[in-house]
């Protein structure tokens, strides 16, 4: 949809800024008004469509996504920068979520329970909230929009979505697929533009009943405050500082594989990224040496080219953040084991590339061990025991994901119980959640809700408990119980 102002913005490839990926409407508050009005008007009709039929539209959308996966993944690498294998994974995650929520068209289970009174029936059913306002990030340009959109739609809500300004194309592609699958006009509305111009008016709009946001903890707090006066449903998915704990009995080859993938996959730009690794001192020297060797061998470049392991940062400001943290870590006397610089010249000239970077001998108190960088920087922290690793793991403000590498089932179960995170892995890195288990975190990562799985339905729905008395006379609960 064009902006009322007629203004547009260019979206460029972060691996090669000479390439314009597309031109998009630079929308403002008036466009948000129009989009919310369209969603509000479409709501009664969409809600009246039988839930299994809504699910069938989602199913058809998933089928179209499967057919277009390659093309859409290539578009995504061009706009976001992560390597093609990963953008294929992102689209696959959207496909998985769309199939899953299509199935919810025939479930959306409530409860039936016996009444305490005779000739009385009772059950609970889900109902939609109304218009859902979705604000989505650039790191998973299609997966995360699908995590929010599909549960909202299958419950009968209508949607206004604001994609990140760095990655609007993937949401354009998703919306097109939904339209082609038969989604009626007005049910999903996209408004592209900045946070202040589009995000703010969207979350504050009186006709928006539920807001779902993924992004930084700072912005999430603002979303929460904006939703509070009207008691809007508000779902927040925010920062992480996820830890891999490597015990002295771990298979080090496996742990190093996990550290490289968890730390530098998606250029470290995942909320689930393994940005801290606590390593038992007995195996620390060997682990560090192998981790550094493998990291130095990573090939950084344009994610569409074969053989590339890691793409660029999303934009210059993100790359500067990475550089800022490299300086902070050096200032704190963390030991730079490899990387530490932006990559320039040659094939890197026109992109926002940065070396994969490891700091060793980090103490848990250092900022590099506590703060989210959202880039290719990993802090390695030596520890003496499982207990210490767990303490370090739980000592940060976030609680998204954690993992342990060990061959000892007792250690694995102890860590599994003790880590106060929403996600936990054994002998795998902190990334790689699947769509049919709840996704989200504790403390400053979230506000008690979960995405994915059936839990996602809670965010976008309300419960209605229904009592049907067929006794033909007044029966008073708690009073006429026959005693
Ligand atoms: C995110 O980092 O914002 O578990 C989402 C994972 C992915 C999703 C990450 N399936 O790493």
Boltz pocket constraint, residues with backbone or C-beta under 6 A from the ligand:
constraints:
  - pocket:
      binder: B
      contacts: [[A, 93], [A, 139], [A, 140], [A, 269], [A, 270], [A, 271], [A, 272], [A, 273], [A, 430], [A, 431], [A, 432], [A, 433], [A, 434]]
      max_distance: 6.0
